Amino acid sequence: MTDHDGVPLVHGRPRVNGVDLHCATGGSGDPVVLIHGVPLECPVLAVGGRAYLAAEPGEQMAQVAVDVTPVVIEQAGHNIPLEAPAELARRYLDFFASART
């Protein structure tokens, strides 16, 4: 396989969390990730802090999952667990309490 300029891709086989993956690296520009088994059918909680990613995590996950709960933590930015731990914990608990089995 080659990139758009005819340069061969570099292949790798990393093992992540006990799962063997195949990756191919080459070209330029933004990375592209192809995930087998998409769309995800399990419930997904996508959390962003208002001062950093805001709604972006939910919007991105909605592209690959069918059951997304988007959450924006108003009083947080990049480091949500330190900036709004109680709100984040409440959102986790609400999410897990409502998750379908």
N, C-alpha and C positions, 0 to 999 in steps of 0.2 A: 504494500500500500504506500501511496505517496501523498504529499500535500498538494495544494493547487499549483505549486511551482515545480512539481515533479521530484521534490526531495523526499527520499524514503523516510517513513515514520519510524520512530524508535519505540519498540514494544517492551513492555514490562509486565511482570506478574506479581504485584504486591499481595501480601496476605494481611487483611484488615479485620480485626475482631473475629478471627477464625475463618474468614471467608476469602477464598482465592479470587482475585480480580484480574482482569486484563485491562491494560491501559496502553494507549498509543499517543505519543507526543510528537508534535511537529507543527509547522506553520507559524503564523503570528496572529495577533488579535486576541479577543476575549476567549477564555477556555470554554469548551463545550463538554458537558457531561451527559452521557447516554446511560440510562438506568434501565436494566431489564426488569420487567415486572411492573412497569408504570402503566396505568395509574396506581398509586398506592391506595389500598382500600381500607387500611386501618385509620382510626381517628388520629388527626394531627393537630397539635397545638402550636401555632406560629406566633411568637411573641416578639414585639419590637418596642423600643423606647421612643417616646414622642420626639425627643431631641436628637435621635440618631437615625434609626431606620423606619420608625413609625409603622405604617401599614405595609411596608415592603415585604417583610417575611411572609405575611398572609397572602399577598398577591403572588409571590413567587411559588409558594407551596400549592396554591390553587391550580397552578399549571401542571402539577404532577400528582395531585392527590384529589380524591373525590369527597372527603369528609374533613374539611379544614375549619378549625375554630381560630379565626384571627383575633389577636389581642394587641392593643396598644396601651402601654403603661404610661400614663400622662406625666408622672413625676420622675421619669427616668430618661437616660440617654443610652450610652454604650454599655455600661456595666450595671444592668438591671438588678442582679442579686445584691449588690452593695447599695444602690441608690434607692430601691423600693422593695426591700425584702418581704415585707408583710403583704404588699399588694401582689407580688409575684407568687408567694406561697398560696394566697387566697385563690388566684387564678388557676394554679396547679390543682389545688383541692377541688375546685368547681369542675375543672375539666375531667379529672379522674372519677369524680362522683357521677358524672353524666355519661361517661364512656360506655358504649354498648359492649356486651360480652358476646 
